[in-house]
Amino acid sequence: MKIFLIPPPALPIPAVRGGAVETLISHLIEENERQAKAELVCVSLPDPEAQKRAEGYRHTKIHFLPATRPMAQHLWGPVCGQLRRMGRPAPLDPWYEHVRKLIALEKPDCVVAEGGDLTEPAAIAHQVGREKMWAHLHMQLRATQQLEDMYGGILAISRFVADQWQPTGHCKVRLVPNCVDVARFSPEPETPEEQSRLRQMLGYTDEDFVVLYCGRVCEEKGVHRLIEAMVRLDDPHMKLLVVGSPFFAAEDESPFFERLRREAEPLRQAGRIQFTGYLPNESLPPYYRLADAACFPAIWDEPAGIVVIEAMACGCPIVATASGGMAEYLNGSGALLVSRDEAWEAGVCKPVPGMEPLADQLAEAFRQLKNDPERREKMAQSGPERARMFSRQAYYENFLAALQPQPPKAE
């Protein structure tokens, strides 16, 4: 099967500058290089490191297309408008028009839109036919008539995302859970000195209880509530390590991040919080392994959360909100799940009546884990076992199986 992958024009592939979607596509490519069960074609923004890595691929072709420049976007606008007035689908971003032309040359068996604005490939769907078109839902999205007219199938990263889609019956919906490289993300350090060396480098002592937050630093991820929880804990040995940036390697500053650091300044002066900024995915396992707990306090409906698989795989006990599809992934890991006291949607937070403040719940969860080493040990054992269900190999097999035509049901 020849599969054409269309990620949004945001970050390069392979995922040398981060990105959840880009990382998943990279896992798919790497596993296909090993198993060679499909011919993959992908488009990507140009990047010297990504292009160098792509040279070694034998079963994947990557077309590097520059992002649309403002002048080209300006010139394309009237063309797009004229095409739409003529009843012909046309993308708002001409980058997708270049992709359409590549697809005409490659003649794939199926096309998978990997997130982004799923209406942009309308001209591609018109060209290849909806039965060859698949939308990979990395976020929750409700079905519309336009999308169902474009796509013959949907890949959902969690049951929550699949249920949110609510199709009218025109689209096939297949569940393809996310994955991590469980060979890299594992409880075993690369060297016996790894954990102690990193803890020492970061200034942690054996008495410190280190809580790790890893992910995008933005409001919907709830990291500000995590900082509030640390303030509530009057314990000099309760430390918080924040790993991440507003948008991977592409964006290291934002008004929210700036405000967050200001609010955390008393904790920083007390030596109880550190911000590392963005770190490449391959460098993260030692951070999960040094932490006594990882926290994912999302206040939005988290579609899934690759970071929770990474933490589980490394044997790191988890505290998380029971939001979106995250609880599906954590089921069986022993994770402590807490309730949101507010729900973030489209940039607006609305209180959830009757709920205890999230910061208080998080603080209590950390107290419990710090005082219960036996429970942490059980979580450290059950997490990796659960994470093996989300291996790169399982992802690859699920992805290819989902795209295969299904036999008709017996009458």
N, C-alpha and C positions, 0 to 999 in steps of 0.2 A: 504494500500500500504506500502510495506517495502522498504525504501529508504536508500541507502548506500552513505554517503558523504565522499569525499576524498579531504581534504584541502592539501595544500603544507606543507611539514614538516619544518615549520618555527617557529610557535608559538603555544602554547597549546590552547585547547578548553575544557571547556568554556574559554572565552577570558580574562583570569586573567592578561595577560601581553600585552593587547592591540591587535591591528591588525584589519584592516577594514573587511577582509574576515572572520576572526575568530569571530568578533563581530556580523556580519550578521548571521553566523551559530548559534551563541549563541542565537540570537533573535528567530531564527527558532525553536531551541530546547525549549526555554522557552514558546513560544506560543503553541507548540505542547504538552507540559506538561499540558497546560490549556485546550486545545481543544481536544487533543488525536485523531486526524483524521488520523494519520499515525504512522508507527513504524520506528523510525530513528536509524540508525547505523552510527557511525562516528569513524574515527581514529584521533589520536592526539599525539603530543609529550608528554612525561610524565612531570607532574608538581604537586607537593604536593597539592597546593591550588585547582587546576583544578580537580584533582582526588577526593578531598574531596567533592567538589560541585557536581560532577557527581554521587556520591553515592546516592543522593536524587532523581535522575531522575527515573521515572516509565515507560516512553515510549521512552527512548533513551538509547542505549547501546554505550559506548565509549571504544574503544580498544586503550590503551596507548602503542605506539610503540616507542622505543628510536630512535633517529636520527642515521644515519649510521656513524660508526666510521671510521677514515681514513684507518685502517688496513683492516676492512671488505670491504671497498670500493676498496682497492687495490686487495684483493683476488677475488672480484666479477668481476673485469674487464675482465679477460680471459674467465670466464664463460659466461658473457654477449656477448663477441665477438664470441664465439663458437656457441651460440644459434642463433645469427643473421646470421652467415654464413650458418646455417642449415635452414634459412628461417623462424625461429621462432621469434616473437617479444619479446624483452627483455628490461627492463628499464636500464638506466645508473645508477640509484640509487637503490640499492637492497631493500631500504625501500618500494618501490612500489611492489616488489616481495612478501614481507610479506603481504602487503595489498591484493594482488591477492589471496593468500591462505586463508585469512580471508573471502573474498567475496565468495570463493568456499564453505566455511562452512556456511555462513549466507544465501546464496541463495536469494538475494534481488530481488524485482520486477524491480528496476531501480538503476543505479549508476550515481551519479553526481560528476564530477571532478570540484572542487571548485577552479579554477584558478591554478596558478603555471605553470609548463611546461606541457601543455596538451598532449604532445606526450608520456610522461612517462607511462600513463596507457594503452599503446598499447596491452600488453599481456592480460590485464583485458578485453579490448574490444573484443579481439580474443576469450576469454573464455566465456563471457556472450552474445556476439552478439551486433552489433552496435545499434540495435533498443532499447536496454535497456540502452544505454550510452548517457549521457547528459553532455555537457560542459557548465559550468557557466562562462560567459565572464565578469570578473571584470575589464578587461582592453581591449583596442581596439586590434583587431587581425583580420587579413585577412584569409579567408578560403584557405586551401591547400587540395590537393587530399588526402594526408595522414590523415588529420584531418577529412575530410568528410567520409573517409572510416572507421574511428573509431567511429564517433558520429552520432547518428540518430537525435539528437536535440540539439539546442543551446538556452541557457537562456542569454539574454542581459540585462544589468543594465540600459541602456538608448537607445533611438532611434539612437543616434550617434554611439554607439557601434554596434548596429544591422546593421546599414548601412555600417560600416567599414568592417564587416564580408564578405559581398559580396558573398553569397553562389552560387553554380552552380545549385541548385535545389535539391540536395540530402539530405539536412538537414532541419528539421523544425526549425524555429526561433521564439521564444516567448519572449516578453518583460516582465521583472520582475524588476521593479524599487526598489532601495534600501530603507531602512527604518531606523527609530530610535524609541526608546521607548518614545512616546509623553507624557506618564504619568510622566516620569522622566524629560524629556526636555520640559519644559513648562514655560510660563511667570511668573507663581506664585512662589515666593520663599517659601522654607520650613518653614521659620520663618520670621516675619516682620523685624528682625534686620539683616538678612542674607547679603543683598547687602551692607548696610552701614558698617557692620563689616568687610567684605572682602575688600572693598575699603580702609577702614582705615588701615587694616593690610598691604595692598600693598602701603600705603602712598599716596593715591589719595585724592584730595580735591573735593569739590562740583564744583569748577571752571574748573576742568580738564575734557578734552574730551578724553576718553580712546578708542583707536582702538585696537581690539583684533585680533591676528592671532593665529589660532589653527590648528595644523596638523603636518605632517612630515616636518622637517627642512632640505630641500634639494633644489637643484638649480631649478628643474623643477616646484616647487611650487611657485617660484617667490618671496620668502620672502625677498631676497636681494633688489629687486625693491621697496618693501614696505618700507624698511629702508631708501633707497634713497629718497623716497617721504617725509618721516618724516624729513630728513635733509633739504629738500627744504622749509619746513614749519617753518618759523621763529616765532614760537608761543610756549612759555614756558609751556602753559597748554595743548598742543597737545601731548598726551602720547601714547606709543605703548607697548602692553603686548604680548609677544611671548610665547605661550604654545605649547610644543612639543619637540621632539627629532628626530635625523635622522631616527630611526626605532623603534618606540614605546619603550617598556621596554627592548628590546633586544639590543639596541645600543644607547648610550647616547652621543657619540662623533664621529666626522668625520672631515676630513680636511676642508670641506665646512663650517661646523658649527663653527669650530675654526676661520676660516677667517672671518665669518660673525660677530662674537663677537668682533674681532679686529676692523673691520670697524665701528661697532656700539659703540665703546668706547667713542667717544665724546658725543653721545646721553646719554649714561649711566652716564657719569660724570655730565651731565646737569639734571639728574633725569628724563629723558624722555623715557627710555626704560628699560624693565625688561624681563629676560628669566627665566621661571619657570622650564624648562626641562619637561620630560614626566610626565603626570598626568593620573591616571586611568580614564576611561570613565565615571564612575559613579560620579566622583567629578567635572565634567566639567560644569554642568548647572549653578552654581553660577557665574562662570567666564563669560559665555555668558550674564547673566542677569546684571552684573555690567558694561559691556561694553556699550559705546554709539554707537559703530559700530563695525562690524566684517569685515575683509578684506581677500579675497581669490584670490591673484593675480597670479594664475597659468599661466605659459608661455608655458606649454605643452598642449596637447589636453586632458584635464581632463575628464576621462570617465564619472564621475557623481559627486562624492564628498559628502560623508556622513556628513561632517562638515557643509555644507551649510544647510542641513535639520535640524541639531542640532541648528544652529543659528536661523533659521526661527522659529522653534518650541518654542524657548525661547523669541521670540519677539525682537531679536536683528537686527537692520537695517544692510544691507549687501552691500558692494562694492566688485565687483568681475570682473574678465575678462570674456568675452564672449568666453569661450574656451570649446571645446568638448561638452560633454553632460550636463555641469553644468548649462547652460542657460535654458535647459529643466526643470530642477528641480526648478529654481528660477522664472520661468514664473508665473506671478500673485502675486509675493511677494512684488513688488515695488522696488526690488534691483536695485542699480545703476550699470550698466554694462559698462565696458571700454574695449578698444581694445588693443590687444597685439602689441607691436612694434618689437617683435622677437618671433620666434617659436622654441621651444626646441624639438629635436627629436634624440633619440639614443645618448644622451650625447653631442649633438652639437646644438648651438643656431645660427639660421640664421635670419638676420633682415627682417622685413616685410616693404617693401618700402612704403613711404608716410604716415606712422603712427606717430602721436605725441608720444614723449617718454612716456612710461608707468608710470614712476615715476611722471611726470608732471600731467598726467591724474588722478592718485590716489590722489595727493596732492590737486588738484582742487575739487575732489569729497568729500574729507574730509572737505574742507572749506565750501562747499555747505551744507553738512549735519550739521556741527556745527552751521551754521547761520540760519538753517531752522528747528526749533524744531517741527513745525507742520508736516513737511514731515516725520521726524523721527517717530512721533506718528502714522501716517498712516501706515508706514512700520511695526511698532511694532504690529499693529492690523492685517494687511494682512498676515504677515509672519506665525503666528501660524495657521491661517486658511488654508493656502497653505500646511503647513507641515502635517496637518492631513491626507492628501492624501497619505502620506508615513509612515503611522503607522505600528507598528509591526504586527497588525492584518491583515492589507491589504497585507503586504509582505507575510505572511503565506498563505493567501488565494490565492494570485497570484502564488506563488511558487507551491502549490499543483495542482492548476488548469492547470498550464503550463505542468505538467508532465502527466496529464491524456490524454488518447487517444482521439483525436478529431473526431467527427462524419464526415463521408464523405460529401462533398459538393453536393448539389442537382444539377442534370444535367439541 
